[in-house]
């Protein structure tokens, strides 16, 4: 062999790793695995609905009708959407400020734990209906509490905050 191994030898087909930009040796084409006959289904993502329940949610939302329902009333109208999504995602509900707080307190406890239950949509709507708007908007603290809670640390799934 004259010179270093190259693509014709099945070594270093120009592939570079993302860590240190060093060439990566790859097997010859004939030795590479084939995706034929392999199926993969990604697990349903964890989706946390982190809902603002501050005082501004009592104000009219955006709409084309008059009078326009409050943002909170519009939130309660998401039942059809939740019914559709529950078959494709594991859903859960958190709110800020915390239910027991009318100011800026947050909680790492979810009102509805993330699950893929057949009635998760109704659990979420019932939890929202039992609350009402009030307090301030501690969104940064609420996001920090979710991050620290480990609720969305599942490495096997996409983990999303909405």
GUVOMAR-11813 format. One record per residue (C-alpha): residue number from 1; x, y, z; residue in one letter; chain. Coordinates in nm, 3 decimals, always signed. Layout:
<sites>
k|x|y|z|r|c
NUM|X|Y|Z|A|A
...
</sites>
This chain:
<sites>
k|x|y|z|r|c
1|+0.000|+0.000|+0.000|X|A
2|+0.145|+0.336|-0.091|X|A
3|+0.044|+0.631|+0.125|X|A
4|-0.214|+0.643|+0.402|X|A
5|-0.536|+0.441|+0.378|X|A
6|-0.819|+0.625|+0.208|X|A
7|-1.178|+0.582|+0.091|X|A
8|-1.080|+0.312|-0.156|X|A
9|-0.960|+0.105|+0.142|X|A
10|-1.285|+0.158|+0.331|X|A
11|-1.107|+0.368|+0.591|X|A
12|-1.194|+0.728|+0.667|X|A
13|-1.455|+0.790|+0.402|X|A
14|-1.422|+1.158|+0.478|X|A
15|-1.633|+1.120|+0.792|X|A
16|-1.532|+1.356|+1.072|X|A
17|-1.665|+1.329|+1.426|X|A
18|-1.840|+1.619|+1.597|X|A
19|-1.625|+1.617|+1.910|X|A
20|-1.274|+1.700|+1.795|X|A
21|-1.306|+1.712|+1.415|X|A
22|-1.076|+1.412|+1.383|X|A
23|-1.132|+1.164|+1.097|X|A
24|-1.333|+0.857|+1.192|X|A
25|-1.255|+0.517|+1.043|X|A
26|-1.561|+0.365|+0.878|X|A
27|-1.597|+0.009|+0.752|X|A
28|-1.604|-0.063|+0.377|X|A
29|-1.946|-0.016|+0.218|X|A
30|-2.016|-0.389|+0.211|X|A
31|-1.968|-0.410|+0.588|X|A
32|-2.200|-0.122|+0.677|X|A
33|-2.536|-0.214|+0.829|X|A
34|-2.842|-0.177|+0.610|X|A
35|-3.171|-0.024|+0.725|X|A
36|-3.374|-0.262|+0.510|X|A
37|-3.623|-0.448|+0.728|X|A
38|-3.551|-0.237|+1.035|X|A
39|-3.831|-0.034|+1.182|X|A
40|-3.807|+0.218|+1.459|X|A
41|-4.086|+0.393|+1.637|X|A
42|-3.992|+0.691|+1.846|X|A
43|-4.158|+0.695|+2.189|X|A
44|-4.428|+0.953|+2.247|X|A
45|-4.275|+1.280|+2.369|X|A
46|-4.331|+1.421|+2.716|X|A
47|-4.521|+1.748|+2.676|X|A
48|-4.564|+1.970|+2.978|X|A
49|-4.829|+2.238|+2.941|X|A
50|-4.694|+2.512|+3.168|X|A
51|-4.988|+2.750|+3.198|X|A
52|-4.985|+3.115|+3.301|X|A
53|-5.265|+3.170|+3.552|X|A
54|-5.167|+3.526|+3.640|X|A
55|-5.424|+3.804|+3.669|X|A
56|-5.386|+3.900|+3.303|X|A
57|-5.549|+3.570|+3.205|X|A
58|-5.883|+3.721|+3.319|X|A
59|-5.854|+3.980|+3.043|X|A
60|-6.012|+3.926|+2.701|X|A
61|-5.805|+3.718|+2.464|X|A
62|-5.753|+3.773|+2.093|X|A
63|-6.056|+3.691|+1.883|X|A
64|-6.277|+3.823|+1.606|X|A
65|-6.602|+3.821|+1.804|X|A
66|-6.735|+4.065|+2.057|X|A
67|-6.741|+4.029|+2.348|X|A
68|-6.422|+3.829|+2.342|X|A
69|-6.391|+3.558|+2.611|X|A
70|-6.110|+3.583|+2.862|X|A
71|-5.779|+3.411|+2.795|X|A
72|-5.869|+3.168|+3.074|X|A
73|-6.201|+3.081|+2.907|X|A
74|-6.017|+3.030|+2.579|X|A
75|-5.777|+2.794|+2.757|X|A
76|-6.072|+2.587|+2.876|X|A
77|-6.185|+2.556|+2.513|X|A
78|-5.875|+2.348|+2.425|X|A
79|-6.055|+2.020|+2.497|X|A
80|-6.078|+1.910|+2.133|X|A
81|-5.711|+1.985|+2.076|X|A
82|-5.605|+1.792|+2.387|X|A
83|-5.823|+1.500|+2.279|X|A
84|-5.634|+1.484|+1.947|X|A
85|-5.287|+1.528|+2.095|X|A
86|-5.323|+1.277|+2.380|X|A
87|-5.283|+0.986|+2.139|X|A
88|-4.945|+1.118|+2.018|X|A
89|-4.787|+1.258|+2.334|X|A
90|-4.761|+1.206|+2.707|X|A
91|-4.921|+1.519|+2.856|X|A
92|-4.897|+1.691|+3.191|X|A
93|-4.996|+2.025|+3.345|X|A
94|-4.812|+2.278|+3.558|X|A
95|-4.921|+2.634|+3.636|X|A
96|-4.765|+2.955|+3.755|X|A
97|-4.805|+3.116|+3.997|X|A
98|-4.860|+2.808|+4.212|X|A
99|-5.227|+2.731|+4.288|X|A
100|-5.188|+2.815|+4.657|X|A
101|-5.014|+3.145|+4.578|X|A
102|-5.172|+3.468|+4.459|X|A
103|-4.839|+3.641|+4.404|X|A
104|-4.516|+3.504|+4.253|X|A
105|-4.471|+3.163|+4.412|X|A
106|-4.395|+2.859|+4.199|X|A
107|-4.406|+2.486|+4.262|X|A
108|-4.213|+2.202|+4.104|X|A
109|-4.518|+1.980|+4.165|X|A
110|-4.736|+1.927|+3.859|X|A
111|-5.113|+1.959|+3.887|X|A
112|-5.140|+1.670|+3.642|X|A
113|-4.833|+1.443|+3.623|X|A
114|-4.709|+1.362|+3.274|X|A
115|-4.879|+1.047|+3.148|X|A
116|-5.035|+0.892|+2.840|X|A
117|-5.367|+0.808|+3.004|X|A
118|-5.687|+0.775|+2.803|X|A
119|-5.845|+1.054|+3.010|X|A
120|-5.541|+1.285|+3.040|X|A
121|-5.724|+1.554|+2.845|X|A
122|-6.010|+1.552|+3.097|X|A
123|-5.766|+1.551|+3.390|X|A
124|-5.599|+1.863|+3.250|X|A
125|-5.928|+2.042|+3.177|X|A
126|-6.064|+1.957|+3.524|X|A
127|-5.749|+2.089|+3.691|X|A
128|-5.767|+2.415|+3.493|X|A
129|-6.141|+2.451|+3.563|X|A
130|-6.075|+2.417|+3.937|X|A
131|-5.837|+2.714|+3.924|X|A
132|-5.877|+3.069|+3.814|X|A
133|-5.655|+3.357|+3.715|X|A
134|-5.474|+3.551|+3.983|X|A
135|-5.133|+3.669|+4.087|X|A
136|-4.825|+3.777|+3.900|X|A
137|-4.629|+3.616|+3.616|X|A
138|-4.320|+3.434|+3.752|X|A
139|-4.240|+3.262|+3.423|X|A
140|-3.861|+3.253|+3.474|X|A
141|-3.900|+3.098|+3.819|X|A
142|-4.157|+2.848|+3.686|X|A
143|-3.925|+2.736|+3.405|X|A
144|-3.635|+2.708|+3.652|X|A
145|-3.852|+2.494|+3.885|X|A
146|-3.941|+2.260|+3.597|X|A
147|-3.575|+2.232|+3.502|X|A
148|-3.469|+2.153|+3.858|X|A
149|-3.752|+1.905|+3.918|X|A
150|-3.624|+1.643|+3.673|X|A
151|-3.975|+1.607|+3.533|X|A
152|-3.848|+1.636|+3.176|X|A
153|-3.522|+1.443|+3.209|X|A
154|-3.632|+1.132|+3.019|X|A
155|-3.343|+1.053|+2.781|X|A
156|-3.556|+0.808|+2.579|X|A
157|-3.806|+1.074|+2.471|X|A
158|-3.828|+1.428|+2.346|X|A
159|-3.914|+1.649|+2.642|X|A
160|-4.109|+1.966|+2.564|X|A
161|-4.248|+2.261|+2.758|X|A
162|-4.541|+2.443|+2.596|X|A
</sites>
